[in-house]
Amino acid sequence: MSIKAESRYFANAHRVSDIKLSDDVTTLNAGQWLSLDSEGEWVISDGTEKSYLTISSKNSDKDNVDGVPDDLNGALSGKVVALIGPYRLETDQYDDQETYTVNSALVVDGNGVVTLYDDVTDDVDDIVAYVWKVPSGSGDYLGIIHE
């Protein structure tokens, strides 16, 4: 679960890397969306607060029990990187039950991934990105542009 490296372009985006990831977050995938909790720490966004995409990841196995080490970027500091500003990338962190079209507006769902904007249930201020590349099938990446 990730961001497709060869299609990412975030040279103009600011990378915020000085905010702690909440200890309550045990699993984080690059391409998920984060928001700040009342303590000022990153948590998985549920779409109700301002959201920021992370390019960091973390699995839940801090003690390497299953042979897979914890892969938190910046594991010693407990901090992760989120993007602020314009960027374009492809991610597998989206609601794959939706049918996307180029230029579709996207919002963050309750699992910290993007889904289609619904003008009946969503607020236009909740839009976080737009589709620039449609997945060609199950398991393919969704291309998004954030402005």
C-alpha positions in Angstrom: 0.0 0.0 0.0 1.7 3.0 -1.2 2.4 5.9 -3.6 3.7 5.0 -7.0 7.2 6.4 -7.1 7.6 7.0 -10.8 4.5 9.1 -11.1 4.8 11.4 -8.1 5.6 15.1 -8.5 5.6 17.1 -5.3 8.7 19.3 -5.8 6.6 22.4 -5.1 4.8 20.9 -2.0 6.1 21.6 1.5 7.0 18.5 3.5 5.9 18.9 7.1 8.0 16.5 9.2 8.1 18.0 12.7 4.7 16.8 14.0 4.5 13.6 16.0 2.3 10.7 14.9 -0.1 9.7 17.7 0.8 6.5 19.5 -2.8 5.4 18.9 -1.9 5.0 15.2 -0.5 1.5 14.8 -0.7 1.2 11.0 -0.2 3.9 8.4 0.2 3.6 4.7 1.8 6.1 2.4 -1.0 7.8 0.6 -3.4 7.9 3.6 -4.7 11.2 4.9 -4.0 12.6 8.3 -5.5 15.3 10.5 -4.4 16.8 13.8 -6.0 15.7 17.1 -6.6 17.8 20.2 -3.0 17.2 21.3 -1.6 18.5 18.0 -0.5 15.0 16.9 -1.2 13.3 13.5 -4.1 10.7 13.5 -5.8 9.0 10.6 -8.3 11.4 9.1 -12.0 10.6 9.2 -12.7 13.3 6.8 -14.3 15.7 9.3 -11.2 17.9 9.8 -8.7 19.5 7.5 -6.7 16.6 6.0 -3.1 16.2 4.7 -1.7 13.3 2.7 1.3 11.4 4.2 4.2 10.0 2.3 5.3 8.0 5.4 4.3 4.5 6.5 4.2 2.5 9.7 3.2 -1.1 10.3 1.9 -2.2 13.7 4.7 -4.6 14.6 7.0 -2.4 16.7 8.7 -5.5 18.2 9.3 -7.3 14.9 7.3 -10.3 16.2 6.3 -11.5 12.8 9.7 -10.9 11.2 8.6 -7.7 9.5 10.3 -4.7 11.2 8.4 -1.5 12.0 8.8 0.7 8.9 7.9 4.1 10.4 9.9 6.7 8.5 11.7 8.5 11.3 11.0 5.6 13.8 13.2 7.1 16.4 11.4 10.4 16.5 7.9 9.1 16.0 7.3 11.8 13.4 6.0 11.3 9.8 6.0 13.4 6.7 2.8 15.1 5.3 2.5 17.2 2.2 1.1 20.7 2.1 0.8 22.6 -1.2 0.5 21.5 -4.8 1.4 17.9 -5.9 0.5 15.1 -8.2 0.9 11.4 -7.5 -0.7 8.0 -7.9 -1.8 6.0 -4.9 -3.6 2.8 -4.0 -5.1 4.4 -1.0 -8.7 5.1 -2.4 -12.1 3.6 -2.2 -12.0 0.9 -4.9 -15.7 0.5 -4.9 -16.2 3.8 -6.7 -16.0 4.5 -10.5 -13.7 7.4 -11.1 -13.5 9.8 -14.0 -10.8 12.4 -14.9 -11.5 15.7 -13.0 -13.7 14.0 -10.4 -13.5 15.8 -7.0 -12.2 13.7 -4.1 -12.8 13.8 -0.3 -11.4 11.8 2.6 -13.6 9.0 3.9 -13.7 7.6 7.5 -10.7 5.3 6.8 -8.3 8.1 5.7 -8.4 7.3 2.0 -10.0 9.3 -0.8 -13.4 8.7 -2.3 -15.7 10.5 -4.7 -17.2 13.8 -3.6 -20.9 13.7 -3.2 -22.6 17.1 -3.6 -25.5 15.9 -1.4 -23.6 14.6 1.6 -20.2 16.4 1.3 -19.3 20.0 1.8 -17.4 21.6 -1.1 -14.8 22.7 1.4 -14.0 19.1 2.1 -12.6 18.5 -1.4 -8.9 17.5 -1.1 -7.9 16.6 -4.6 -9.0 15.8 -8.2 -8.6 12.7 -10.4 -6.0 13.0 -13.2 -5.6 9.2 -13.9 -8.4 6.6 -13.6 -7.4 3.1 -12.3 -7.5 0.6 -15.2 -8.6 -2.2 -12.9 -8.5 -3.7 -9.4 -5.3 -3.0 -7.7 -4.3 -0.2 -10.1 -3.3 3.2 -8.8 -5.5 6.3 -8.8 -3.8 9.5 -10.0 -4.6 12.6 -8.0 -3.8 16.3 -8.2 -3.8 18.4 -5.0 -3.7 22.2 -5.4 
